[in-house]
Amino acid sequence: MGSIIFRLFNKIKLHIYSLQFAHSPTKGNEYYLYGGFDLIHASNFHFGDGLSVNSNVYINARSKIILGRNVALSNGAMLITTGLSFTEKGLGGHITKEIIIGDNVQVGAGSIILQGVSICSNVIVGAGSVVSRSIEEPGIYVGSPAKILEKK
């Protein structure tokens, strides 16, 4: 019984996200949803045609997130526009910065894209990588922090 409720909940969750996407400023875009995922602040999330979102993806769009065409977010990937700020006195609250991702980008399973990052077109981010700085050159990036493995 529990698995039936879980599957039903995931179908409802996907339907809600589909409705949010359909009413976004990018209406009419083609996208593919493969399982449940979390989208926080959907009104700040914009994407081009061919978006692919796999299960367990976490998207925190407290600040704007803009994805180009043919972006794939693999299982467990995270896009996080918020972080903690530190001052001389300690924890200073939250900071928010947008994330911009170009066309033809694949974000590997379990990868994290942090606030303030821009990724140019034609990039692969390897599984488990943490992108904390902008990527300005096409290629394959891996590691924590993500570094170029191979230029395209």
DRENPA-3360 file (N, C-alpha, C; in nm, 2 decimals, always signed):
BEGIN
1 = MGSIIFRL = +0.08/-0.12/+0.00/+0.00/+0.00/+0.00/+0.09/+0.13/+0.00 ~ +0.19/+0.13/+0.08/+0.28/+0.24/+0.09/+0.34/+0.28/-0.05 ~ +0.38/+0.18/-0.12/+0.45/+0.21/-0.25/+0.35/+0.26/-0.35 ~ +0.22/+0.22/-0.34/+0.12/+0.28/-0.43/+0.09/+0.42/-0.40 ~ +0.09/+0.46/-0.27/+0.07/+0.60/-0.23/+0.19/+0.68/-0.28 ~ +0.31/+0.62/-0.26/+0.43/+0.69/-0.30/+0.43/+0.72/-0.45 ~ +0.40/+0.62/-0.53/+0.39/+0.64/-0.68/+0.28/+0.74/-0.71 ~ +0.17/+0.74/-0.65/+0.06/+0.83/-0.67/+0.11/+0.97/-0.64;
9 = FNKIKLHI = +0.18/+0.99/-0.52/+0.23/+1.12/-0.48/+0.33/+1.17/-0.59 ~ +0.42/+1.09/-0.64/+0.51/+1.13/-0.74/+0.45/+1.18/-0.87 ~ +0.34/+1.11/-0.91/+0.27/+1.15/-1.03/+0.20/+1.28/-1.01 ~ +0.14/+1.30/-0.89/+0.08/+1.43/-0.86/+0.19/+1.54/-0.86 ~ +0.30/+1.51/-0.79/+0.41/+1.61/-0.79/+0.46/+1.65/-0.93 ~ +0.47/+1.55/-1.02/+0.52/+1.58/-1.15/+0.41/+1.66/-1.22 ~ +0.28/+1.63/-1.20/+0.18/+1.71/-1.27/+0.18/+1.85/-1.22 ~ +0.20/+1.88/-1.09/+0.21/+2.01/-1.04/+0.33/+2.09/-1.10;
17 = YSLQFAHS = +0.45/+2.02/-1.11/+0.56/+2.09/-1.18/+0.53/+2.12/-1.32 ~ +0.46/+2.02/-1.39/+0.43/+2.05/-1.53/+0.34/+2.17/-1.54 ~ +0.24/+2.18/-1.45/+0.16/+2.30/-1.45/+0.24/+2.43/-1.43 ~ +0.33/+2.42/-1.34/+0.42/+2.54/-1.31/+0.50/+2.57/-1.43 ~ +0.55/+2.47/-1.50/+0.63/+2.50/-1.62/+0.54/+2.56/-1.73 ~ +0.43/+2.50/-1.75/+0.34/+2.55/-1.85/+0.30/+2.69/-1.84 ~ +0.30/+2.74/-1.72/+0.26/+2.88/-1.69/+0.38/+2.97/-1.67 ~ +0.50/+2.92/-1.69/+0.62/+3.01/-1.68/+0.64/+3.10/-1.80;
25 = PTKGNEYY = +0.73/+3.19/-1.79/+0.75/+3.28/-1.90/+0.81/+3.21/-2.02 ~ +0.85/+3.08/-2.00/+0.91/+3.01/-2.12/+0.80/+2.91/-2.17 ~ +0.68/+2.94/-2.17/+0.57/+2.86/-2.21/+0.59/+2.80/-2.35 ~ +0.56/+2.68/-2.37/+0.57/+2.62/-2.50/+0.70/+2.54/-2.52 ~ +0.79/+2.54/-2.42/+0.91/+2.47/-2.43/+0.89/+2.32/-2.41 ~ +0.97/+2.24/-2.48/+0.97/+2.10/-2.47/+1.06/+2.06/-2.36 ~ +1.01/+1.97/-2.27/+1.09/+1.92/-2.16/+1.05/+1.78/-2.12 ~ +1.14/+1.71/-2.05/+1.13/+1.57/-2.02/+1.15/+1.56/-1.86;
33 = LYGGFDLI = +1.05/+1.50/-1.80/+1.06/+1.48/-1.65/+1.07/+1.33/-1.63 ~ +1.17/+1.28/-1.56/+1.19/+1.14/-1.53/+1.19/+1.11/-1.38 ~ +1.08/+1.12/-1.31/+1.07/+1.09/-1.17/+1.05/+1.22/-1.09 ~ +1.04/+1.20/-0.96/+1.01/+1.31/-0.87/+1.14/+1.40/-0.85 ~ +1.12/+1.53/-0.84/+1.23/+1.62/-0.81/+1.17/+1.74/-0.73 ~ +1.26/+1.82/-0.67/+1.21/+1.93/-0.60/+1.25/+2.06/-0.67 ~ +1.15/+2.15/-0.68/+1.17/+2.28/-0.74/+1.12/+2.39/-0.64 ~ +1.21/+2.47/-0.59/+1.17/+2.57/-0.49/+1.17/+2.71/-0.57;
41 = HASNFHFG = +1.07/+2.79/-0.55/+1.05/+2.92/-0.61/+1.05/+2.90/-0.77 ~ +0.95/+2.83/-0.81/+0.94/+2.80/-0.96/+0.93/+2.92/-1.05 ~ +0.88/+3.03/-1.00/+0.87/+3.15/-1.08/+1.00/+3.21/-1.12 ~ +1.11/+3.17/-1.06/+1.25/+3.22/-1.09/+1.32/+3.12/-1.18 ~ +1.25/+3.01/-1.22/+1.32/+2.90/-1.30/+1.28/+2.92/-1.45 ~ +1.37/+2.94/-1.54/+1.35/+2.96/-1.68/+1.44/+2.86/-1.76 ~ +1.38/+2.80/-1.87/+1.46/+2.70/-1.94/+1.43/+2.71/-2.09 ~ +1.52/+2.66/-2.17/+1.50/+2.65/-2.31/+1.45/+2.51/-2.35;
49 = DGLSVNSN = +1.42/+2.49/-2.48/+1.37/+2.36/-2.53/+1.47/+2.25/-2.49 ~ +1.41/+2.13/-2.47/+1.49/+2.01/-2.46/+1.54/+1.99/-2.31 ~ +1.49/+2.05/-2.21/+1.53/+2.03/-2.08/+1.50/+1.89/-2.04 ~ +1.59/+1.82/-1.97/+1.57/+1.69/-1.92/+1.60/+1.69/-1.77 ~ +1.50/+1.65/-1.68/+1.52/+1.65/-1.54/+1.49/+1.51/-1.49 ~ +1.60/+1.45/-1.43/+1.58/+1.31/-1.38/+1.54/+1.32/-1.23 ~ +1.52/+1.20/-1.18/+1.47/+1.19/-1.04/+1.57/+1.24/-0.94 ~ +1.51/+1.29/-0.82/+1.59/+1.34/-0.71/+1.67/+1.46/-0.74;
57 = VYINARSK = +1.64/+1.54/-0.84/+1.71/+1.66/-0.87/+1.65/+1.77/-0.77 ~ +1.73/+1.85/-0.72/+1.69/+1.96/-0.63/+1.73/+2.09/-0.69 ~ +1.63/+2.18/-0.72/+1.64/+2.31/-0.78/+1.59/+2.41/-0.68 ~ +1.68/+2.49/-0.63/+1.65/+2.60/-0.54/+1.67/+2.73/-0.61 ~ +1.56/+2.79/-0.66/+1.56/+2.91/-0.75/+1.52/+3.03/-0.66 ~ +1.57/+3.05/-0.55/+1.54/+3.17/-0.47/+1.58/+3.29/-0.55 ~ +1.69/+3.28/-0.62/+1.73/+3.38/-0.72/+1.71/+3.32/-0.86 ~ +1.72/+3.39/-0.96/+1.69/+3.34/-1.10/+1.78/+3.23/-1.14;
65 = IILGRNVA = +1.73/+3.13/-1.21/+1.80/+3.02/-1.27/+1.76/+3.02/-1.42 ~ +1.86/+3.04/-1.51/+1.83/+3.04/-1.65/+1.91/+2.92/-1.72 ~ +1.83/+2.83/-1.78/+1.90/+2.72/-1.85/+1.87/+2.73/-2.00 ~ +1.98/+2.71/-2.08/+1.97/+2.71/-2.22/+1.90/+2.59/-2.28 ~ +1.91/+2.57/-2.41/+1.85/+2.45/-2.48/+1.93/+2.33/-2.45 ~ +1.86/+2.22/-2.44/+1.92/+2.08/-2.43/+2.01/+2.07/-2.31 ~ +1.96/+2.11/-2.19/+2.03/+2.09/-2.07/+1.97/+1.97/-2.00 ~ +2.06/+1.88/-1.95/+2.02/+1.76/-1.88/+2.07/+1.76/-1.74;
73 = LSNGAMLI = +1.98/+1.74/-1.65/+2.01/+1.74/-1.50/+2.00/+1.59/-1.46 ~ +2.11/+1.52/-1.43/+2.10/+1.38/-1.40/+2.06/+1.36/-1.26 ~ +2.04/+1.23/-1.22/+1.98/+1.19/-1.09/+2.06/+1.26/-0.98 ~ +1.99/+1.33/-0.89/+2.05/+1.38/-0.77/+2.13/+1.51/-0.79 ~ +2.12/+1.57/-0.91/+2.19/+1.70/-0.93/+2.12/+1.81/-0.85 ~ +2.20/+1.91/-0.81/+2.15/+2.02/-0.73/+2.19/+2.15/-0.80 ~ +2.09/+2.25/-0.81/+2.12/+2.38/-0.85/+2.07/+2.47/-0.73 ~ +2.17/+2.54/-0.67/+2.14/+2.61/-0.54/+2.18/+2.76/-0.55;
81 = TTGLSFTE = +2.08/+2.84/-0.55/+2.11/+2.99/-0.57/+2.13/+3.06/-0.43 ~ +2.13/+2.99/-0.32/+2.15/+3.05/-0.19/+2.27/+2.99/-0.12 ~ +2.33/+3.07/-0.04/+2.44/+3.03/+0.04/+2.45/+3.11/+0.17 ~ +2.54/+3.07/+0.26/+2.55/+3.15/+0.38/+2.66/+3.25/+0.36 ~ +2.65/+3.37/+0.42/+2.75/+3.47/+0.42/+2.81/+3.47/+0.56 ~ +2.94/+3.50/+0.56/+3.02/+3.50/+0.68/+3.08/+3.64/+0.70 ~ +3.08/+3.70/+0.81/+3.14/+3.82/+0.84/+3.24/+3.80/+0.96 ~ +3.31/+3.91/+0.99/+3.40/+3.90/+1.11/+3.33/+3.86/+1.24;
89 = KGLGGHIT = +3.20/+3.89/+1.24/+3.12/+3.85/+1.36/+3.06/+3.71/+1.36 ~ +3.08/+3.64/+1.25/+3.03/+3.51/+1.23/+2.93/+3.50/+1.12 ~ +2.83/+3.42/+1.14/+2.73/+3.40/+1.03/+2.65/+3.52/+1.01 ~ +2.65/+3.57/+0.88/+2.58/+3.70/+0.85/+2.45/+3.68/+0.77 ~ +2.39/+3.57/+0.76/+2.27/+3.55/+0.69/+2.29/+3.48/+0.56 ~ +2.20/+3.49/+0.47/+2.20/+3.43/+0.34/+2.23/+3.52/+0.23 ~ +2.30/+3.47/+0.13/+2.32/+3.55/+0.01/+2.26/+3.47/-0.11 ~ +2.20/+3.54/-0.21/+2.15/+3.47/-0.32/+2.21/+3.53/-0.45;
97 = KEIIIGDN = +2.24/+3.45/-0.54/+2.29/+3.49/-0.67/+2.24/+3.39/-0.78 ~ +2.22/+3.44/-0.90/+2.16/+3.36/-1.00/+2.26/+3.26/-1.06 ~ +2.20/+3.16/-1.12/+2.28/+3.06/-1.20/+2.23/+3.06/-1.34 ~ +2.33/+3.07/-1.43/+2.30/+3.07/-1.58/+2.38/+2.95/-1.64 ~ +2.31/+2.87/-1.71/+2.37/+2.76/-1.78/+2.33/+2.77/-1.93 ~ +2.44/+2.75/-2.02/+2.42/+2.76/-2.16/+2.36/+2.64/-2.23 ~ +2.37/+2.64/-2.36/+2.31/+2.53/-2.44/+2.40/+2.40/-2.43 ~ +2.33/+2.29/-2.45/+2.40/+2.16/-2.46/+2.49/+2.13/-2.34;
105 = VQVGAGSI = +2.44/+2.14/-2.22/+2.51/+2.11/-2.10/+2.45/+1.99/-2.03 ~ +2.54/+1.90/-1.98/+2.50/+1.78/-1.91/+2.55/+1.80/-1.77 ~ +2.47/+1.79/-1.67/+2.51/+1.80/-1.53/+2.50/+1.66/-1.47 ~ +2.61/+1.60/-1.44/+2.62/+1.46/-1.40/+2.55/+1.43/-1.26 ~ +2.52/+1.30/-1.24/+2.45/+1.26/-1.12/+2.53/+1.31/-0.99 ~ +2.45/+1.36/-0.90/+2.50/+1.41/-0.77/+2.59/+1.53/-0.78 ~ +2.59/+1.60/-0.89/+2.67/+1.72/-0.90/+2.60/+1.84/-0.84 ~ +2.67/+1.94/-0.79/+2.62/+2.06/-0.73/+2.66/+2.18/-0.80;
113 = ILQGVSIC = +2.57/+2.26/-0.85/+2.60/+2.39/-0.91/+2.56/+2.50/-0.81 ~ +2.66/+2.58/-0.76/+2.64/+2.68/-0.66/+2.60/+2.81/-0.71 ~ +2.55/+2.90/-0.62/+2.51/+3.03/-0.65/+2.62/+3.12/-0.72 ~ +2.57/+3.20/-0.81/+2.66/+3.29/-0.88/+2.74/+3.23/-1.00 ~ +2.71/+3.10/-1.03/+2.79/+3.03/-1.13/+2.72/+3.05/-1.27 ~ +2.80/+3.07/-1.37/+2.76/+3.07/-1.51/+2.84/+2.96/-1.58 ~ +2.77/+2.88/-1.66/+2.83/+2.77/-1.73/+2.81/+2.80/-1.88 ~ +2.92/+2.80/-1.96/+2.90/+2.83/-2.10/+2.84/+2.70/-2.17;
121 = SNVIVGAG = +2.81/+2.72/-2.30/+2.75/+2.61/-2.38/+2.86/+2.49/-2.40 ~ +2.80/+2.37/-2.43/+2.89/+2.26/-2.46/+2.98/+2.21/-2.35 ~ +2.92/+2.19/-2.23/+2.99/+2.15/-2.11/+2.93/+2.02/-2.06 ~ +3.02/+1.93/-2.01/+2.97/+1.82/-1.93/+3.03/+1.83/-1.79 ~ +2.95/+1.83/-1.69/+2.99/+1.83/-1.55/+2.98/+1.69/-1.50 ~ +3.10/+1.63/-1.47/+3.10/+1.49/-1.42/+3.03/+1.46/-1.30 ~ +2.99/+1.34/-1.28/+2.91/+1.30/-1.16/+2.99/+1.33/-1.03 ~ +2.91/+1.39/-0.94/+2.97/+1.42/-0.81/+3.05/+1.54/-0.80;
129 = SVVSRSIE = +3.06/+1.62/-0.91/+3.14/+1.74/-0.91/+3.07/+1.86/-0.84 ~ +3.15/+1.95/-0.79/+3.09/+2.07/-0.73/+3.14/+2.19/-0.81 ~ +3.05/+2.26/-0.87/+3.09/+2.38/-0.95/+3.06/+2.51/-0.87 ~ +3.17/+2.56/-0.82/+3.17/+2.68/-0.73/+3.21/+2.81/-0.80 ~ +3.27/+2.79/-0.92/+3.32/+2.91/-1.00/+3.26/+2.89/-1.14 ~ +3.25/+3.00/-1.21/+3.20/+3.00/-1.35/+3.29/+2.92/-1.44 ~ +3.22/+2.85/-1.54/+3.29/+2.78/-1.64/+3.28/+2.85/-1.77 ~ +3.39/+2.90/-1.83/+3.39/+2.98/-1.95/+3.44/+2.92/-2.08;
137 = EPGIYVGS = +3.48/+2.79/-2.07/+3.54/+2.72/-2.18/+3.47/+2.58/-2.20 ~ +3.42/+2.55/-2.32/+3.36/+2.42/-2.34/+3.46/+2.31/-2.30 ~ +3.40/+2.20/-2.24/+3.48/+2.08/-2.21/+3.41/+2.00/-2.11 ~ +3.49/+1.91/-2.05/+3.45/+1.82/-1.94/+3.51/+1.86/-1.81 ~ +3.43/+1.88/-1.71/+3.48/+1.93/-1.58/+3.44/+1.83/-1.47 ~ +3.54/+1.80/-1.39/+3.51/+1.70/-1.28/+3.58/+1.75/-1.15 ~ +3.53/+1.69/-1.04/+3.60/+1.71/-0.91/+3.53/+1.82/-0.82 ~ +3.59/+1.84/-0.71/+3.54/+1.93/-0.61/+3.66/+2.01/-0.56;
145 = PAKILEKK = +3.67/+2.13/-0.60/+3.59/+2.21/-0.70/+3.61/+2.15/-0.84 ~ +3.52/+2.17/-0.93/+3.52/+2.12/-1.06/+3.64/+2.19/-1.14 ~ +3.72/+2.11/-1.21/+3.83/+2.16/-1.29/+3.82/+2.09/-1.43 ~ +3.88/+2.15/-1.53/+3.87/+2.10/-1.66/+3.95/+1.97/-1.67 ~ +3.89/+1.87/-1.73/+3.95/+1.74/-1.76/+3.99/+1.73/-1.90 ~ +3.90/+1.78/-1.99/+3.93/+1.77/-2.13/+3.86/+1.89/-2.20 ~ +3.93/+1.96/-2.29/+3.87/+2.07/-2.37/+3.80/+2.01/-2.49 ~ +3.69/+2.08/-2.53/+3.61/+2.03/-2.65/+3.66/+2.11/-2.77;
% end
